[in-house]
């Protein structure tokens, strides 16, 4: 994550990445991992199988970095 956030973001845009971490927030449209990575799932019903504070590995496409919230944004995420 730090490598993506600290470098020129344009080289990471639309790239597929695999990340691991602890689920810090659950929402209707996605989850937040390690308080820094927002993951929007391909199938939102998958979110119901995830628990708060669970360690997970996801694979998804980088779609942006929110400077204000300091969050990396991923979409089309799937559980690994």
Secondary structure, 3 states (H helix, E strand, C coil): CHHHHHCCHHHCCCCEEEEEEEEEEECCCEEEECCCEEEEECCHHHHHHCCCCCEEEEEEEEEEEECCCCEEEEEEEEEC
